[in-house]
């Protein structure tokens, strides 16, 4: 009888503990013995789940944003040569910027530029870096350098036109820019 009780209680404990989750991570993220599954498919599933959670909210909360950034970064760390890694790092930069961490955003954009120099995202990274330096960090010298690097490296890219415009308005307040547009419109109407 004692053996039966020990067996039954052991079975009950096994079933109980194996059905409990210790956290909110998707079950596919764990492999045998609780190891994290870092296969490409598992990491992509984690990203999709994190992105889906972000989409349910109208604003980005730091917790969900950081989970998504971590998922992007994990993929890029495990698959550094995968072209999706460039896109995920770019997205991580955007999320960091949205959450107010300009320096982390710049790190992600710089990583795309360094790790994927032939990516179609490089011009966008340079443009956004310039924007962050100008508007978030008030460093017009670094902003100008990023915009100029974009123009020099990608002179025929349509984004270069945006960089040229951004250089014209470096260091100016929105009011000053608005006045310039008004004056330009007045001149255009008279002509």
C-alpha positions as CSV (number, residue, x, y, z in Angstrom):
1,X,0.0,0.0,0.0
2,X,2.9,2.4,0.8
3,X,4.5,1.8,-2.5
4,X,1.2,2.5,-4.3
5,X,0.8,5.8,-2.4
6,X,4.4,6.9,-3.2
7,X,3.9,5.9,-6.8
8,X,0.6,7.8,-7.1
9,X,1.9,10.9,-5.3
10,X,5.0,10.9,-7.5
11,X,2.8,10.6,-10.6
12,X,0.5,13.4,-9.4
13,X,3.5,15.6,-8.6
14,X,5.0,15.0,-12.1
15,X,1.7,15.8,-13.9
16,X,1.1,18.8,-11.7
17,X,4.6,20.3,-12.2
18,X,4.9,19.5,-15.8
19,X,1.6,21.3,-16.5
20,X,2.6,24.5,-14.7
21,X,4.5,27.2,-16.4
22,X,7.0,29.2,-14.5
23,X,6.8,32.2,-16.8
24,X,4.9,33.7,-19.7
25,X,7.4,32.6,-22.4
26,X,5.9,30.5,-25.2
27,X,6.4,26.8,-24.6
28,X,8.1,26.4,-27.9
29,X,11.0,28.5,-26.6
30,X,12.1,25.7,-24.3
31,X,13.7,22.5,-25.4
32,X,14.7,19.5,-23.3
33,X,15.6,20.1,-19.7
34,X,14.4,23.7,-20.0
35,X,17.1,24.8,-22.5
36,X,16.1,27.7,-24.7
37,X,15.4,26.6,-28.3
38,X,17.6,28.9,-30.5
39,X,16.6,27.3,-33.8
40,X,15.7,29.8,-36.5
41,X,12.1,28.8,-36.5
42,X,11.8,29.1,-32.7
43,X,13.4,32.5,-32.7
44,X,11.1,33.7,-35.6
45,X,8.1,32.4,-33.6
46,X,9.3,34.4,-30.6
47,X,9.6,37.5,-32.7
48,X,6.1,37.0,-34.2
49,X,4.6,36.6,-30.8
50,X,6.4,39.7,-29.4
51,X,5.4,41.8,-32.5
52,X,1.8,40.6,-32.1
53,X,1.7,41.7,-28.5
54,X,3.1,45.1,-29.5
55,X,0.3,45.5,-32.1
56,X,-2.4,45.0,-29.5
57,X,-1.5,48.3,-27.8
58,X,-1.8,51.8,-29.2
59,X,1.4,52.9,-27.5
60,X,4.6,51.0,-26.9
61,X,5.2,50.1,-23.3
62,X,8.8,49.5,-22.4
63,X,8.2,46.0,-21.2
64,X,6.8,44.7,-24.5
65,X,9.2,46.9,-26.5
66,X,12.2,45.5,-24.6
67,X,10.9,42.0,-25.1
68,X,10.6,42.6,-28.9
69,X,14.1,44.2,-29.0
70,X,15.5,41.3,-27.2
71,X,13.8,38.9,-29.6
72,X,15.2,40.8,-32.6
73,X,18.7,40.9,-31.0
74,X,18.7,37.2,-30.2
75,X,17.9,36.3,-33.8
76,X,20.7,38.6,-35.1
77,X,23.1,37.1,-32.6
78,X,22.3,33.5,-33.5
79,X,22.0,34.2,-37.3
80,X,24.5,37.0,-38.0
81,X,24.6,36.4,-41.7
82,X,20.9,36.0,-42.3
83,X,19.4,38.9,-44.2
84,X,16.5,39.0,-41.8
85,X,19.0,40.0,-39.1
86,X,19.5,43.4,-40.8
87,X,15.8,44.1,-40.8
88,X,15.4,42.9,-37.2
89,X,18.3,45.1,-36.0
90,X,16.8,48.1,-38.0
91,X,13.4,47.4,-36.3
92,X,15.1,47.2,-32.9
93,X,16.6,50.6,-33.5
94,X,13.2,52.0,-34.3
95,X,11.7,50.6,-31.1
96,X,14.6,51.9,-29.0
97,X,14.1,55.3,-30.5
98,X,10.4,55.1,-29.9
99,X,11.0,54.2,-26.3
100,X,13.3,57.2,-25.9
101,X,16.7,55.5,-25.9
102,X,18.5,57.3,-28.7
103,X,21.9,55.9,-27.9
104,X,20.7,52.3,-28.1
105,X,18.9,53.1,-31.3
106,X,22.1,54.5,-32.7
107,X,23.9,51.3,-31.7
108,X,21.5,49.2,-33.6
109,X,21.7,51.3,-36.7
110,X,25.5,51.3,-36.6
111,X,25.4,47.6,-36.3
112,X,23.3,47.3,-39.5
113,X,25.7,49.5,-41.3
114,X,28.8,47.6,-40.1
115,X,27.4,44.1,-40.3
116,X,25.4,44.5,-43.5
117,X,27.2,47.2,-45.6
118,X,25.4,46.1,-48.8
119,X,21.9,46.1,-47.3
120,X,19.2,48.3,-48.8
121,X,18.7,49.5,-45.2
122,X,22.0,51.3,-44.9
123,X,20.9,54.5,-46.5
124,X,17.8,54.6,-44.2
125,X,20.0,53.9,-41.1
126,X,22.3,56.8,-42.0
127,X,19.3,59.1,-42.5
128,X,17.7,58.0,-39.2
129,X,21.0,58.4,-37.4
130,X,21.3,61.9,-38.7
131,X,17.7,62.6,-37.5
132,X,18.4,61.3,-34.0
133,X,21.6,63.3,-33.7
134,X,19.8,66.4,-34.8
135,X,16.4,66.1,-33.1
136,X,17.0,64.0,-30.1
137,X,20.6,64.6,-29.1
138,X,21.0,68.2,-30.5
139,X,24.3,67.3,-32.0
140,X,24.2,69.1,-35.4
141,X,27.8,68.3,-36.2
142,X,27.2,64.5,-36.0
143,X,23.9,64.9,-37.8
144,X,25.6,66.8,-40.7
145,X,28.3,64.1,-40.8
146,X,25.7,61.3,-41.1
147,X,23.7,63.1,-43.7
148,X,26.8,63.9,-45.7
149,X,28.0,60.3,-45.4
150,X,24.6,59.2,-46.9
151,X,24.9,61.7,-49.7
152,X,28.5,60.6,-50.5
153,X,27.9,56.9,-50.3
154,X,24.5,56.8,-52.0
155,X,24.3,59.9,-54.3
156,X,21.7,58.3,-56.6
157,X,19.4,57.0,-53.8
158,X,16.2,59.0,-53.3
159,X,16.9,59.1,-49.6
160,X,19.9,61.3,-50.4
161,X,17.5,64.1,-51.4
162,X,16.0,63.9,-47.9
163,X,19.5,64.2,-46.4
164,X,20.2,67.3,-48.5
165,X,17.0,68.8,-47.3
166,X,17.8,67.9,-43.7
167,X,21.2,69.6,-43.9
168,X,19.4,72.8,-45.0
169,X,17.3,72.8,-41.9
170,X,19.9,71.6,-39.3
171,X,19.7,73.5,-36.0
172,X,16.6,75.4,-37.0
173,X,13.5,75.4,-34.9
174,X,10.2,74.2,-36.3
175,X,9.0,77.9,-36.3
176,X,12.0,79.0,-38.3
177,X,11.4,76.2,-40.8
178,X,7.7,77.2,-41.0
179,X,8.7,80.8,-41.8
180,X,11.0,79.7,-44.5
181,X,8.2,77.6,-46.1
182,X,5.8,80.6,-45.9
183,X,8.3,82.9,-47.5
184,X,9.0,80.4,-50.2
185,X,5.3,80.0,-50.9
186,X,4.8,83.7,-51.1
187,X,7.6,84.0,-53.7
188,X,6.2,81.1,-55.7
189,X,2.7,82.7,-55.8
190,X,4.1,86.1,-57.0
191,X,6.0,84.4,-59.8
